[in-house]
Amino acid sequence: MVILDKLPIWVFYVGLAIALPAVAEAGFRLGIRLQKRRGEPGEAKMTGTVVGGILGLMAFMMAFTIGIVISQHGERKAMVVEEANAIGTAWLRAGFLDEPDQSTVRALLQEYTEIRVAAAGDQAQMADTVTRSEEIHTELWTIMEETVGRGNDSDITGLVIESINDVIDVHSLRAFVVNLRLPRILGLLLFLTTFLSVMLIGVASSTDRKRDITAMILFGLIFAAVLVVIIDLDRPQEGLLTVSQAAMTDLLRQITPPGQ
């Protein structure tokens, strides 16, 4: 599955668009061969019944799977907004600190936002971004410990500490949500059901020994598109359906000093 995760989305679509009509053709030829061996009166009716049942199961599987990936996609988008709000609040409350802590905390929060926006557009930076993010967490917390150690433990300082803690907590939550993926057994079952359905459709079309090539190709293209949408939604920052970073980029624009 790790190898499949590294394949581009378009490779999946091209592969499925070719494979599904090919499977339908294989089912058609299999049906012809079975008819030559045994031509039972109820065979065509039985095949149609089985195809109807399998198609119903496939429709249920697709609806269930799409529901899961759309829900996860929505959670990822919500976490981007929540993180932007947490960082923005921490940046504003840092203004209550004395210098040089105020400038240091705000500079760290600006860097924190920059690296997270950059990592969203380049998955290769993700590991380095997580490492640097955790280093910034430590630096921010150390500053707050030193502030309290100097006797600045007022309620206002407590608000700053609370906002820094929220930034750290949201980081953990966002990391968890980003790593949420469609259960592999469910994805495998969906693909197997789809291929089996397409093959049985081919078998059913062999009862009158006539195949509709155009219908097979269109059928393959449509089902390939649906499966690729599921794959696309399951990958946060790949393909066409990526998680918008607008909240983070807007925040970065607001907290970046003019001319920087």
N, C-alpha and C positions, 0 to 999 in steps of 0.2 A: 504493500500500500504506500510505502514511503516513495518508491519509484514513481507510482502513479500520481502522487501529489506534486511531483516535480514537472510533470508533463504540462505544456501550455494548454489553455482552454481550447484553442482552435484545433489542436491535435485530436482531442476527444471528439469534437464535432465532426471533423473529417472522417475519423475512424468509424464513428457510429453511423454516419450517413452512408458509408460504404458497407459496413458490416450488416446493418439491419435488412436492407434489400437482399443482400447475399443470403442471409439466414432464411428470408421468406422464399427465395428461389430454392434453397436446399430443402425446405419443407414441402414445396410443390413437387420436387422430384422424388422426395421420399414418399409422398402420397401416391404418385403414379406407380412407384415400385410396389407399394403395399396393395394397390388395386389389382395389379397383375398376379399377386400371390393369392389374394382372397378378396373376392368381390361380394361382400355380404350386404343384404338389402338395407339394413339399418345403419350401415357404416357412415354414410354421409350425414344422416341426422345426428348420430352420436358425435361425430367430429364437430358439427355446428354447435351442439350443446356444450361440449368441452371448451371450444373457443370462446363462447359467450361467458362461461364461468371464469376462465382465465383472464379475459379482458376486464371483467368486473373486478377481479382481484388486483389486476395491474392498476386499474383506475384508483382503487382504494389505496394501494401502496404509494402511488404517485402523490395523491392528495395528502396523505399522512406525512410523507417525506417532505413535500414542499412546505407544509405547515411548520415542521420542525426547523428547517433552514431559514424560513422567513422570520420565525420567532427569534432565532439566534442572531440573524442579521439586524433585527430591530434592537436587540439588547446591546449589540456592539455600537450602534449609532447613539443610543441613549448614554452609554458610558463615555463617549467622546464629549458630549455636552456636559455630563457631570464632572468630568476631569477638568474641562475648560473653566467651569464655574468654581471648582475648588482652587485651581491655580490663581484665577483672577481674584478671589476673595483673599487668599494668602498674600498676594502681591499688594493689594490695597491695605490690608492690616499691617503689613511690614512698615508702612509709613508711620506707625506709632512708635517704632523702635528708634533709639538714638543712633547717631552716626558713630562709627562706620557700619554698624550692623544693618541699618536700613538699606544702604546701597549694596552691601554684600548679599543680603537675602534677596533683594529684587534682581540683582544680576544673576544669581543662581537660578531663580525662578524663570527668568528670561531664557537662559541657556537650556533649562529643563524643557521649556515649551518648544524651543527651536529643534532640539534633537528628536523630540517625539513627533513633531510634524514631519521632519526629514525621514524618519524611520518608516512612517506610514506610506511613503512613496517609494521606499527601497527596502525590501524585506532582507536584503543582505546585511543591512546595518542593525537588524533587530537585536542580535546578541550584544553588540557593543552598546547599543542604546540602553538596554536593560541594565547592563553593568554600570554605565555612567549615571543612569537615573538613581540607582541604589547608592552610588557614591554621593550624589547631590543630597539625597535623603539624610545621609550621615552628616554631611557638612551643615545642613540646615538645622538638624537636631542638636548638633554640637554648639552652634551659635546660640540657640535658645537655652541650652543648659548653662552656658557661660553667662548669658544675660540674667538668668534667675540666680546664678551663683554670686553675681555682683549685687544682689539685693533687689533687683527689678522684678519682683514677683507680684505685681499689681494685677487687677482684673483685666486690664487692657493687655498686659503681657500674656495673660491666660488665653485671651481671644486669639492672639497671634499663634500661640502654641497649638491651640485647637485647630486652626486653619492649616498649619503645617502638617499636623497629624492627619487631617482629612486628605491632603495631597498624597501622603504615603499610603493611606488606606485605599484610595481610589486607584492608585497604581496597581495594587494587588488584585483588586476586583477586575480592573480592565485586562490585566494579564490573564486572569482566569477566563473571562468572557471571550477574549481573542482566541484562546486555545480550545474553545468549545467547537467540536466538529461533529458531523453526522456519524452516528455509530457505524462502524465499518460493516458489521453483519447486516445492518439494515440496508446500506448501500448495495452490498453484494446481492441481497435478496431481491432488491428492486431491479437490478440489472438482469439477474437470472429470470425473473418473472417476465420482464420485457422481451428478452430473447426467446423464451419459450412461447410467449403469446404470438410473436411474429412468425415463429416456425409453424405453429398450429394454424395460423391464418393461411400460410402457404399450403399446408396439407389440405385444409378445407377447400381452397380454390382449385385443388387438383381433381375434385369430384366430377367436374365437367370438362376436365383436361384443357382448360383455357386459363391463361394467366394475363393479368393486366399489368404490364411493365410500368406504365406511368403511375398507376395507383400505388404499386410497390415502392417506387422511388419517392413519391410524395409522402407516403406513410413513413418511410424511413427518415426523411428530412424532418418531418414534424416531431416524431418521437425523439430523434436525436437532439432537436432544439430543446425539448422539455427536459431531457436528461442533462443537457449542458447547462441549462438555467439552474438546476439543482446543484451541479458541481460548482458553478460560478458563485452562487450564494454561500456555498460552504467554504469558499476561500475569501477571507475578508478584504484583501487588497489586491486581488488579481481579477482580470477579466473586465467586463463592462459594469457589473453591479458591485462596485466598491463602496466601502463605508466612507461617507463624506467627512472630511476633516475641517469643514468650514468654521465650526465653533473654535477650533484650536488656532487656525490661521487668523481669524478675526481677533482673538485674544492676543496673539503674537504682535499683530499690528498695533494694538492699543498699548501694550506694555513696552514696546521698543522705543527708546529715546529718539527724538527727531535727529535726522542726519546720520543715524547709525546703520 
